[in-house]
Amino acid sequence: MSHSHSIPSAPATGCEKWKPSRRDVLGAGGAIIVGGGLAAGLSIAQRNEGGMRANVFIGKADAYDPRLVNLISDGLSHIGVTRDEIRGKSVLLKPNLVETALDKPHINTHPVMLVAAAEAFRRLDASRVIIAEGQGHRRDTELVLQESGVSRALEEGNLPFVDLNHDEVAPRTNAGEWTKLTALHLPRTLLEADVIVSMPKMKTHHWAGMTCAMKNLFGVMPGVVYGWPKNLLHYQGIPQSILDINATVAPHLTIVDGIIGMEGDGPIMGGAKRANCVLVGRNFPAVDATAARIMNLNVGGIPYLAAASGKLGPVQSQNITQVGEPIAAVQNDFAVLDVPHLRGVKA
Amino acid sequence: MREVRRASQVGYRADAIGSAEPSALAAIGLSQMNPDGARTLRRFLTTLQRPDGSVGSTRSDQSPGWPTAYAMLAWASVDDAEYGTNIKRAARWLNEAHGETFEPKPNVYDHDTRIPGWAWVTGTHSWVEPTALAVAALKRCGFADHARVRDGVSLLLDRQIASGGWNYGNNRVLGAELHAFPATTGIALSALHGRASRKQVEPSLTFLAESSKGPTSVYSAAWTLLGLDAWDAPLPDRDEFIARALASAPIDRTNLAHTALMLIALQGYELFAGRAEDRKDEH
């Protein structure tokens, strides 16, 4: 798959053209913010988005409890995932465990979500379900598993876990070409999985604008190659890296934990924010765009989504079919950090 | 530990290919308990050293050079002239390697971005663990007087979180003080021994002691022990802490680098850092 890696220029409204520039380094976390920031008015590609269409399931849930199995199963069914598709396959569930703090469980994908998703795939006769993560900030995987509650969930759900940060790696040609990286080094466990499922937490993000299904895949990039944090990806541009990873990994499904997400100074230091929803979808830009609308964010003001439009998937509402609940049923106003480079993110 | 003792190379998992970091830590941990095994591991590390002197994670990939410091510590863990050339070449690479610097943005983050330190990957910014390991390795291998050691110490002190501890290397971002982690706190304290005053690191010693009362793991516990031992601040309930750490993970999630690190921690700080007279401590 190849994509034009030129970023669509802004319409003639006086808005800035998005162009990656090392001179725009802001530095925190080694992050590079492109061309003047996440300014409002970044264009989304042509309205038809190259004919791309997607279904995204929205389910209502206000608690982390075993009923989530049925909701997730419903969601998979609504987007056309069948037993034939999953039977005999190995499924890798990739949560967001970037960093843990005992008093901030809303940073991470809730462990009950993982157990519920695992059960949903087992009901579809998956041959194997594993949890795998390469968290970006804390090198100590075992402590992350404990503090997030995932270690108990692994035991109760009889689920194996693989630390992607210390896995054996193999290079894959960069299928995105938004960054200058010619290859991405991916963990063998990921490459060997039949079905890759991103299970993010729905959060605002103080560099990317938001983090959801697509940004969650930063966590498949092994730390032994990319470091802690994965600063090489920041230097290549966070939006560009998000796009390249998604294009190269080509994940299959996403199940989003939007029951209690994060607003404000995400992805770590923000406050808990309820959206009482679970999203399920095959197309990650479409799911992330849906999540953005639920959070009342400006899809066009989030650079990775604007660039994904018509390339990796649809982000415009007329090209996404919301199945299950409508957005309005779960929409909640997520606060965004009041800093110049995020001014375009708020709807 | 059986896997570590009998291996000619050690990977992160028992079924994995040999890798620099776990092999180096195993070589250090076994240096007195199993000298023959340690010698084999040190030789394995020489096969990972590249023409520029850096040591990558494995033979087969073009991985970054951050394991170089671990390899130097392993080669220096015995008085053996066999690795003198390997150490010199690695030290030359390490002295030239540096993190990318840029002008500070005080409204965004608090740390001084002009201090080079050491990065995980060439061409990126500097962070706590690669800087601390580089400082420790240079001190151990006879380069304690080098300007880069002073540079590394400055960086580590600059990145310390005001309320105590270190994380991966950001203290405050967009106005928010970030969380400290036990492991990186232990790593930084281990490197700073003899190069900072106790007053400068007291909040971090307190953080580490306090964090030991909560959940722990082999990795975090090992660095906690090393960091506190470096500053002669042992835990009052050390045995209970170690027992909790060793019971923390099921066997199928064992990371052999962490096992080897704990082996080092149980034998004491000097096994990791070398003799005080070699480190040329100033404090």
HADDOCK unambig.tbl for C-alpha pairs under 7 A between the chains (distance, minus, plus):
assign (segid A and resid 26 and name CA) (segid B and resid 105 and name CA) 6.57 0.50 0.50
assign (segid A and resid 28 and name CA) (segid B and resid 108 and name CA) 6.68 0.50 0.50
assign (segid A and resid 28 and name CA) (segid B and resid 109 and name CA) 5.69 0.50 0.50
assign (segid A and resid 28 and name CA) (segid B and resid 173 and name CA) 6.38 0.50 0.50
assign (segid A and resid 29 and name CA) (segid B and resid 170 and name CA) 6.61 0.50 0.50
assign (segid A and resid 30 and name CA) (segid B and resid 125 and name CA) 5.78 0.50 0.50
assign (segid A and resid 137 and name CA) (segid B and resid 168 and name CA) 6.40 0.50 0.50
assign (segid A and resid 140 and name CA) (segid B and resid 219 and name CA) 6.37 0.50 0.50
assign (segid A and resid 140 and name CA) (segid B and resid 220 and name CA) 6.80 0.50 0.50
assign (segid A and resid 142 and name CA) (segid B and resid 217 and name CA) 6.08 0.50 0.50
assign (segid A and resid 142 and name CA) (segid B and resid 249 and name CA) 6.77 0.50 0.50
assign (segid A and resid 143 and name CA) (segid B and resid 216 and name CA) 5.96 0.50 0.50
assign (segid A and resid 143 and name CA) (segid B and resid 217 and name CA) 5.54 0.50 0.50
assign (segid A and resid 166 and name CA) (segid B and resid 12 and name CA) 6.45 0.50 0.50
assign (segid A and resid 225 and name CA) (segid B and resid 63 and name CA) 5.70 0.50 0.50
assign (segid A and resid 225 and name CA) (segid B and resid 64 and name CA) 6.29 0.50 0.50
assign (segid A and resid 226 and name CA) (segid B and resid 121 and name CA) 6.81 0.50 0.50
assign (segid A and resid 227 and name CA) (segid B and resid 120 and name CA) 5.22 0.50 0.50
assign (segid A and resid 227 and name CA) (segid B and resid 121 and name CA) 6.94 0.50 0.50
assign (segid A and resid 228 and name CA) (segid B and resid 168 and name CA) 6.58 0.50 0.50
assign (segid A and resid 231 and name CA) (segid B and resid 124 and name CA) 6.28 0.50 0.50
assign (segid A and resid 232 and name CA) (segid B and resid 121 and name CA) 6.85 0.50 0.50
assign (segid A and resid 232 and name CA) (segid B and resid 124 and name CA) 6.07 0.50 0.50
assign (segid A and resid 235 and name CA) (segid B and resid 124 and name CA) 6.82 0.50 0.50
